[in-house]
Amino acid sequence: MRYVIVICTVTFFLIWDGLYNQGRYLDTTVREITRIVRYITGMV
């Protein structure tokens, strides 16, 4: 049941972000995760 709630929450967020914010929050999240991974792995 936990997984169903998590999947529904993520799906709702993605639909909401896509419809009302043109994917702005998703784009920012992906950029920050990429930056953090590069920092951790030492890639420039």
BAKOL-760985 format. One record per residue (C-alpha): residue number from 1; x, y, z; residue in one letter. Coordinates in Angstrom, 3 decimals, always signed. Layout:
BEGIN
 num        x        y        z residuo
 NUM        X        Y        Z       A
...
This chain:
BEGIN
 num        x        y        z residuo
   1   +0.000   +0.000   +0.000       M
   2   +2.893   +2.357   +0.703       R
   3   +4.187   +1.964   -2.829       Y
   4   +0.781   +2.759   -4.318       V
   5   +0.599   +5.991   -2.307       I
   6   +4.142   +6.979   -3.339       V
   7   +3.481   +6.218   -7.015       I
   8   +0.200   +8.168   -6.949       C
   9   +1.878  +11.130   -5.249       T
  10   +4.733  +11.236   -7.762       V
  11   +2.316  +10.858  -10.691       T
  12   +0.098  +13.658   -9.362       F
  13   +3.137  +15.927   -8.930       F
  14   +4.383  +15.251  -12.468       L
  15   +0.949  +15.922  -13.989       I
  16   +0.476  +19.082  -11.902       W
  17   +3.959  +20.375  -12.754       D
  18   +3.495  +19.649  -16.448       G
  19   +0.061  +21.255  -16.711       L
  20   +0.470  +24.329  -14.540       Y
  21   +4.217  +25.054  -14.467       N
  22   +5.417  +23.765  -17.864       Q
  23   +7.705  +21.280  -16.052       G
  24   +9.685  +23.977  -14.252       R
  25  +10.053  +22.133  -10.933       Y
  26  +10.947  +18.832  -12.592       L
  27  +13.579  +20.581  -14.709       D
  28  +15.082  +22.288  -11.657       T
  29  +15.120  +19.013   -9.722       T
  30  +16.894  +17.151  -12.524       V
  31  +19.494  +19.923  -12.885       R
  32  +20.227  +19.921   -9.135       E
  33  +20.499  +16.122   -8.965       I
  34  +22.882  +16.172  -11.932       T
  35  +24.976  +18.867  -10.260       R
  36  +25.143  +16.941   -6.988       I
  37  +26.095  +13.687   -8.740       V
  38  +28.854  +15.466  -10.655       R
  39  +30.124  +17.017   -7.421       Y
  40  +30.152  +13.667   -5.608       I
  41  +31.802  +11.725   -8.431       T
  42  +34.347  +14.469   -9.086       G
  43  +33.388  +14.983  -12.717       M
  44  +33.730  +18.530  -13.981       V
